[in-house]
Amino acid sequence: MDLSVPTVDYSDYTNRQLVAIPLGLLAASLVILAVATVVAGTPVELGMEFTGGAEIQIHTNGTADSPAEIESSFDEPVEGVTQVGSPTSNTYIVEFQSENYEDLDGLVTQAEDAGYDVQQQGERSASFASDSQTQAVFGLVIAFAGMAALVFLMFRTFVPSIAVVASAFSDIMIPLALMRLFNIELTLGTVAALLMLIGYSVDSDLLLNNHVLRRHGDFYTSTFRAMRTGVTMTVTSIAAMIVMTAVASLFGIPLLPEVGLVLTFGLLADLMNTYLLNVSLLRYYKYEAIAK
């Protein structure tokens, strides 16, 4: 398997051609999030950490063979059923939104009446969940704003700085839109994945900007040098996330499959944004903005 980074002849493409795909996908992502907000009230589906609710872990003892059968055992609407452990473990986590039930003890009684062993149970109040939601959003905003401020202080010029910020913004918006399309909930784990994507994005973009703006060599040679390191680094990370997602799904490890998927979405977006959007803006800065 050839893992070498191919040489891309950027001179064959105009800046408009390079930015067409990343800007088109960014626009589509913003439309998806806007429509979801109008229809559902939130850009992405919120997990129990941000809505409040109850969670019980049960062992079915072979009395139920599918999530649908488990859902039918409860009178209240079930938010989600997730298998834990191996496919033959018969252990599941059952979640309920706070507005869909009255009493946690009642849910436990229903589970026991259905023949399930209740191994764990827990509850999160709606008010506490709302506070968690506010803190998570605030954390994302602060992280992004801090990143943008640091980038502008490092380069002190508008176009190279906005290239990094625009790429990082797109690296967050595209995974959020895919989360909505694939019904991946926003949880504390996926928020952590989004924060990691900001770091990944800035890392690859700064690598490119430093090679182009602060090292010797023409634009295209410097870009290829950055690509050899950046693409290898990002593709390796994508492969690691795919393996983590597959293993976590196979062994029924909660949270990790969603985190792995979000990181995979974001890293793929980062490849596109760094070497199409960012490259086009840097080339404009080098050959057009400075010349003026």
SULCOR-V204851 format. One record per residue. N is the residue number from 0. RES is the residue in three letters. OMEGA is omega as a letter, one per 20 degrees, with the letter a starting at -180 (999 if undefined). D_LAST is the distance of its C-alpha to the last C-alpha in Angstrom with 1 decimal. Layout:
BEGIN
n = {N & N}
res = {RES & RES}
omega = {OMEGA & OMEGA}
d_last = {D_LAST & D_LAST}
END
This chain:
BEGIN
n = {0 & 1 & 2 & 3 & 4 & 5 & 6 & 7 & 8 & 9 & 10 & 11 & 12 & 13 & 14 & 15 & 16 & 17 & 18 & 19 & 20 & 21 & 22 & 23 & 24 & 25 & 26 & 27 & 28 & 29 & 30 & 31 & 32 & 33 & 34 & 35 & 36 & 37 & 38 & 39 & 40 & 41 & 42 & 43 & 44 & 45 & 46 & 47 & 48 & 49 & 50 & 51 & 52 & 53 & 54 & 55 & 56 & 57 & 58 & 59 & 60 & 61 & 62 & 63 & 64 & 65 & 66 & 67 & 68 & 69 & 70 & 71 & 72 & 73 & 74 & 75 & 76 & 77 & 78 & 79 & 80 & 81 & 82 & 83 & 84 & 85 & 86 & 87 & 88 & 89 & 90 & 91 & 92 & 93 & 94 & 95 & 96 & 97 & 98 & 99 & 100 & 101 & 102 & 103 & 104 & 105 & 106 & 107 & 108 & 109 & 110 & 111 & 112 & 113 & 114 & 115 & 116 & 117 & 118 & 119 & 120 & 121 & 122 & 123 & 124 & 125 & 126 & 127 & 128 & 129 & 130 & 131 & 132 & 133 & 134 & 135 & 136 & 137 & 138 & 139 & 140 & 141 & 142 & 143 & 144 & 145 & 146 & 147 & 148 & 149 & 150 & 151 & 152 & 153 & 154 & 155 & 156 & 157 & 158 & 159 & 160 & 161 & 162 & 163 & 164 & 165 & 166 & 167 & 168 & 169 & 170 & 171 & 172 & 173 & 174 & 175 & 176 & 177 & 178 & 179 & 180 & 181 & 182 & 183 & 184 & 185 & 186 & 187 & 188 & 189 & 190 & 191 & 192 & 193 & 194 & 195 & 196 & 197 & 198 & 199 & 200 & 201 & 202 & 203 & 204 & 205 & 206 & 207 & 208 & 209 & 210 & 211 & 212 & 213 & 214 & 215 & 216 & 217 & 218 & 219 & 220 & 221 & 222 & 223 & 224 & 225 & 226 & 227 & 228 & 229 & 230 & 231 & 232 & 233 & 234 & 235 & 236 & 237 & 238 & 239 & 240 & 241 & 242 & 243 & 244 & 245 & 246 & 247 & 248 & 249 & 250 & 251 & 252 & 253 & 254 & 255 & 256 & 257 & 258 & 259 & 260 & 261 & 262 & 263 & 264 & 265 & 266 & 267 & 268 & 269 & 270 & 271 & 272 & 273 & 274 & 275 & 276 & 277 & 278 & 279 & 280 & 281 & 282 & 283 & 284 & 285 & 286 & 287 & 288 & 289 & 290 & 291}
res = {MET & ASP & LEU & SER & VAL & PRO & THR & VAL & ASP & TYR & SER & ASP & TYR & THR & ASN & ARG & GLN & LEU & VAL & ALA & ILE & PRO & LEU & GLY & LEU & LEU & ALA & ALA & SER & LEU & VAL & ILE & LEU & ALA & VAL & ALA & THR & VAL & VAL & ALA & GLY & THR & PRO & VAL & GLU & LEU & GLY & MET & GLU & PHE & THR & GLY & GLY & ALA & GLU & ILE & GLN & ILE & HIS & THR & ASN & GLY & THR & ALA & ASP & SER & PRO & ALA & GLU & ILE & GLU & SER & SER & PHE & ASP & GLU & PRO & VAL & GLU & GLY & VAL & THR & GLN & VAL & GLY & SER & PRO & THR & SER & ASN & THR & TYR & ILE & VAL & GLU & PHE & GLN & SER & GLU & ASN & TYR & GLU & ASP & LEU & ASP & GLY & LEU & VAL & THR & GLN & ALA & GLU & ASP & ALA & GLY & TYR & ASP & VAL & GLN & GLN & GLN & GLY & GLU & ARG & SER & ALA & SER & PHE & ALA & SER & ASP & SER & GLN & THR & GLN & ALA & VAL & PHE & GLY & LEU & VAL & ILE & ALA & PHE & ALA & GLY & MET & ALA & ALA & LEU & VAL & PHE & LEU & MET & PHE & ARG & THR & PHE & VAL & PRO & SER & ILE & ALA & VAL & VAL & ALA & SER & ALA & PHE & SER & ASP & ILE & MET & ILE & PRO & LEU & ALA & LEU & MET & ARG & LEU & PHE & ASN & ILE & GLU & LEU & THR & LEU & GLY & THR & VAL & ALA & ALA & LEU & LEU & MET & LEU & ILE & GLY & TYR & SER & VAL & ASP & SER & ASP & LEU & LEU & LEU & ASN & ASN & HIS & VAL & LEU & ARG & ARG & HIS & GLY & ASP & PHE & TYR & THR & SER & THR & PHE & ARG & ALA & MET & ARG & THR & GLY & VAL & THR & MET & THR & VAL & THR & SER & ILE & ALA & ALA & MET & ILE & VAL & MET & THR & ALA & VAL & ALA & SER & LEU & PHE & GLY & ILE & PRO & LEU & LEU & PRO & GLU & VAL & GLY & LEU & VAL & LEU & THR & PHE & GLY & LEU & LEU & ALA & ASP & LEU & MET & ASN & THR & TYR & LEU & LEU & ASN & VAL & SER & LEU & LEU & ARG & TYR & TYR & LYS & TYR & GLU & ALA & ILE & ALA & LYS}
omega = {a & a & a & a & a & r & r & r & a & a & r & a & r & r & r & r & a & a & a & a & a & r & r & r & r & r & r & r & r & r & r & a & r & r & r & r & r & a & a & r & r & r & r & r & a & r & a & r & a & r & a & r & a & r & r & r & a & r & a & a & r & a & r & a & a & r & a & r & r & r & a & a & a & r & a & r & r & a & a & r & a & r & a & r & a & a & a & a & a & r & a & r & a & a & r & r & a & a & a & r & a & a & r & r & r & r & r & r & r & r & r & r & r & r & a & r & r & a & r & r & a & a & r & a & a & a & r & r & r & r & r & r & r & a & r & r & r & r & r & a & a & r & a & r & r & r & a & a & r & r & r & r & a & a & r & r & a & a & r & r & a & r & r & a & a & r & r & r & r & r & r & a & a & r & r & r & r & r & r & a & a & r & r & a & r & r & r & r & a & r & r & r & r & r & r & a & r & r & r & a & a & a & a & a & r & r & r & a & a & r & a & a & a & r & a & r & r & a & a & r & r & r & a & r & r & a & a & r & a & a & r & r & a & r & r & r & r & r & r & r & r & r & r & a & a & a & a & r & a & a & r & r & a & r & a & r & r & r & r & r & a & r & r & r & a & a & r & r & a & r & a & a & a & a & r & a & a & r & a & r & r & r & r & a & a & a & a & a & a & a & r & 999}
d_last = {45.6 & 42.3 & 40.1 & 37.4 & 33.8 & 32.7 & 29.6 & 27.2 & 25.1 & 22.0 & 20.4 & 23.1 & 21.6 & 18.5 & 16.9 & 18.9 & 22.0 & 21.7 & 21.4 & 24.1 & 27.1 & 26.3 & 25.1 & 28.2 & 30.5 & 29.1 & 29.6 & 33.1 & 34.0 & 33.1 & 35.2 & 38.1 & 38.0 & 37.9 & 40.8 & 42.8 & 42.4 & 43.7 & 46.5 & 47.6 & 46.4 & 44.3 & 41.2 & 43.3 & 47.0 & 48.2 & 50.7 & 53.8 & 52.1 & 50.2 & 52.8 & 56.1 & 59.0 & 61.7 & 61.7 & 64.9 & 65.3 & 68.2 & 70.2 & 71.6 & 74.6 & 74.2 & 74.9 & 71.4 & 69.4 & 66.1 & 63.8 & 65.1 & 68.6 & 67.7 & 65.9 & 69.1 & 71.1 & 69.5 & 70.1 & 66.7 & 63.4 & 62.0 & 58.2 & 58.1 & 60.3 & 59.0 & 61.1 & 61.3 & 62.2 & 63.3 & 63.9 & 67.6 & 67.5 & 68.3 & 66.4 & 63.9 & 61.9 & 62.4 & 60.0 & 60.7 & 58.4 & 59.8 & 60.4 & 62.4 & 65.3 & 67.5 & 69.0 & 68.1 & 71.8 & 72.3 & 69.7 & 71.4 & 74.7 & 73.5 & 72.2 & 75.5 & 77.5 & 75.5 & 76.8 & 73.6 & 73.6 & 71.1 & 69.6 & 67.0 & 66.0 & 63.4 & 61.9 & 58.8 & 58.9 & 56.5 & 55.6 & 54.8 & 52.8 & 50.7 & 50.0 & 48.9 & 46.6 & 44.9 & 44.6 & 43.1 & 40.4 & 39.7 & 39.5 & 36.9 & 34.8 & 35.1 & 34.3 & 31.1 & 30.0 & 30.8 & 28.8 & 25.7 & 26.1 & 26.6 & 23.5 & 21.3 & 23.2 & 22.7 & 19.0 & 17.9 & 14.5 & 14.4 & 13.5 & 15.9 & 18.5 & 18.5 & 18.9 & 22.1 & 23.4 & 22.9 & 24.7 & 27.5 & 28.0 & 28.4 & 30.7 & 33.0 & 32.9 & 33.8 & 36.9 & 38.0 & 38.0 & 39.9 & 42.3 & 43.1 & 43.6 & 45.8 & 47.7 & 46.7 & 47.6 & 45.4 & 47.6 & 47.2 & 46.7 & 43.9 & 42.2 & 42.3 & 40.8 & 37.9 & 37.4 & 37.5 & 34.9 & 32.4 & 33.2 & 33.0 & 29.6 & 28.0 & 29.7 & 28.2 & 24.7 & 24.6 & 26.0 & 23.2 & 20.4 & 22.2 & 22.6 & 19.0 & 17.4 & 20.3 & 22.2 & 22.0 & 21.5 & 19.0 & 17.8 & 20.7 & 23.3 & 22.4 & 22.5 & 25.9 & 27.3 & 26.5 & 28.1 & 31.2 & 31.9 & 30.6 & 32.1 & 35.4 & 35.6 & 34.9 & 37.2 & 39.9 & 39.6 & 39.9 & 43.0 & 44.5 & 43.9 & 45.5 & 48.5 & 48.9 & 48.8 & 51.4 & 53.7 & 53.6 & 54.3 & 57.2 & 58.8 & 58.2 & 56.2 & 54.9 & 51.2 & 49.9 & 49.5 & 47.2 & 45.2 & 44.8 & 43.7 & 41.1 & 39.7 & 39.7 & 37.9 & 35.2 & 34.8 & 34.5 & 31.8 & 30.1 & 30.0 & 28.3 & 25.8 & 24.8 & 24.5 & 23.1 & 21.3 & 20.1 & 19.1 & 17.1 & 15.1 & 14.7 & 13.6 & 10.9 & 9.8 & 10.3 & 9.0 & 6.3 & 5.4 & 5.4 & 3.8 & 0.0}
END
